[in-house]
Amino acid sequence: MAQSTFNAYAPTRVLFGPGQLSHLHEQQLPGKKAMVVISNGRSTRANGYLDRTLAELEAAGVDAVVFDKVGANPTKQVTEQGAFFAREQGVDFVVALGGGSVMDAAKVMAMFAPQPSDDLWDYAGGTTGKGLPLVKSELPWVAITTTAGTGSEVDAAGVISNVETHEKIGVGSASLFATLAIVDPELMVSVPPTFTAYQGFDALFHSLEGHISNATNPMADMVQMAAIESIGRWLPVAVKDGSDLEARTAVAFANTMSGYSMDFSACTSEHSMEHAMSAYHPELPHGAGLTMISLEYFGFWIGRHVCDERFVEMARALGKADAQRPEDFLEALRALQEACGVADLKMSDYGFTGTHEEALELARCARATMGGLFMCDPGETTDEDIAGIYERSFR
């Protein structure tokens, strides 16, 4: 199943652990004028994270401007707006201060800002992007993550939504890794329980999918199993008590390890499927959408018996020490969802209808916009197979 060879490239310097934001000013930063990208919400300012970051940059001799318009699913329009702002302000690097959406948007702004085009989709793939090569080098960027979910601080692409075309796809380049990432669990204690769960499951699925993908290898296996064990043990604790710094640190570690899983191997079609869901219903949190389809998705592959021993491994890593059958993995995953209060999520609450026609449309969208991840699946699927997973997941 797993390849014995691997090609590992993850050049980001990572400062990990409680209190690391206070060391930002001591680092060699990649420029003298930064655009600090934050969300369009209030938390980054209200919790003092923005003021602290600006003070650290000032202490490092860096001027800064702030762009604060990124939403939960960053759009093409807002990402372009941020890149145009960076051009106008003459910044020479970008700082992402926020969760996965902010980091994804910021890194793509850093990629797009130096280019001569005014249309981001010139450099995107999917069904409507032109896929043109970059004309100029990307601006360097720095990640300061305030959530534990996407692993975006250590990967080289950002997920951007084109609302007009119902596409939610990865946009990036081979050299779009952050120069520096600060993973400070103290910045995560303010995340509410529900979103702690959604984000934690997103991180978990990066490693669960990676572990059954045909791209996995010994390097990827190592970080995946560390992430799965850590989330299985600590995510319920972090959801129950967000101020538990030990739990926050463990989940943050798992998240960064799952980011490395994507660098060293790949996710599978579950991620493509969820991107189609939130492309049509942008208010759906990514981690919630993944959770909704997860049991049926992994159950589909268990039914195919494509990698039984890997499902047993993952069940044990999630805490089911006596696991012997691949089906035990589904029990372990369901138990974790119950422990984190996300076992009863319903697609119908977000506007899905559950019809076969809708499921087939989502399946086709998933394959058309993020078909590359289907190539990493442990077996082949048809659009009807994928539609069936959506239909069986509907509540």
C-alpha positions, 0 to 999 in steps of 0.5 A, a space after each residue: 500500500 505505502 510507497 517506500 520512497 518519498 520526496 520531502 520538502 517543507 522549508 518553513 521555519 516553525 516556532 512552536 509552543 506557548 508564548 512563541 508570538 513574543 519571539 517574533 521580533 527576534 526573528 529574521 523577517 523577510 522584509 521591511 513593510 508588511 501587510 498584516 492579513 486578518 479576518 473580517 471578525 472582531 476576535 483578532 482585535 478583541 483578544 489583543 492578538 493584532 496589537 501584539 503582532 504589530 508591536 512585535 513587527 515594530 520592535 523588529 523595525 518593520 512598518 505594517 498596514 492591515 487588511 481585514 476583509 477575509 471571511 470564513 471561506 476566502 473568495 476570489 474577489 477578497 483575495 484579489 482585493 488584498 493583493 491590490 491593496 498590497 500593490 498600492 501600499 508597496 509592501 514587501 512581505 505578508 503576515 497572516 494572523 488568523 485561522 486557515 482561511 486567513 492563512 490561505 487568503 494571505 499566501 495567495 495574496 502574496 503569490 498574486 500581488 507581484 503578478 501583472 494580471 488583475 485576474 487571480 484565475 489566470 493562475 488558478 486551475 479547476 475548470 475555469 482557471 487558465 493555469 498560467 505560470 507565474 511571471 514574477 516571484 511571490 512575496 514572502 509570507 509569515 504565518 501566525 496561526 490562531 486556530 488548529 485545523 488546516 495546517 496552512 502554516 506549513 503548506 504551499 497552497 490556499 483554498 479559494 472560492 470562486 462564488 460565480 463558478 461554484 469552484 473551491 480549489 487550491 491555488 498556489 505554487 511549489 515555492 509558496 511555503 511560509 518563510 516563518 510560522 508561529 504556532 502559539 497555542 496561547 492564541 487558540 484558547 479563545 476559539 469556541 468549543 464548536 469551532 475547536 471541534 470543527 477545526 480539530 476534525 479538519 486536521 484529523 481528516 488530513 491525516 486519516 485521508 493521507 494514511 489511506 491515500 496511494 501517495 503515503 510513505 514512511 515519512 507521511 505515515 510518521 506524522 499522520 500517526 502522531 496527529 491521529 493519536 494526539 487528536 484522538 486523545 486531546 481534542 475532546 479535552 480541548 473542546 470541553 475546556 478551551 483554557 486547557 493549554 496542554 490540550 490546546 498544545 497537543 491539538 496544535 501539534 497534531 494540526 501542524 503534523 497534518 499539514 506535513 502530511 499534505 506536504 509529504 503525501 496527499 489528502 483523498 477525495 473526501 476533501 474534494 467532496 467537501 469543497 464541492 459542498 461548501 462551494 454551493 453552501 459557503 456558510 458551511 464550515 469546512 470541518 463540519 462538512 467533512 464530519 457530515 460525510 466522514 462515516 459513509 466516506 470511510 465506510 465506502 473504502 472499508 467495504 472495498 477492503 482496499 487497506 484493511 490493516 491501515 483502518 485497524 491501525 487508525 482505530 487503535 491510534 484513535 484509542 480503540 486499543 483492541 481493534 481487530 477489524 477495519 469496521 472498528 475504525 468507524 466505531 472509534 471515529 463515531 465515538 470521537 465525534 460524540 465526545 466532541 459534540 459533532 455526531 448529529 450534524 445535518 446537511 439539511 441544516 445548511 440547505 442541502 436537499 438530499 436528492 440524487 440530482 443534487 448528490 450527482 451535481 456535487 460529485 461532478 463538481 468535486 471531480 471537476 474542480 479537485 480531481 487531483 485528489 481522486 487520483 490519490 484514492 486507494 481505488 477508483 470511483 464513479 460519480 455514482 459512487 460519490 453521489 451515493 456517499 453524499 446521499 447516505 450521509 444526508 440527514 
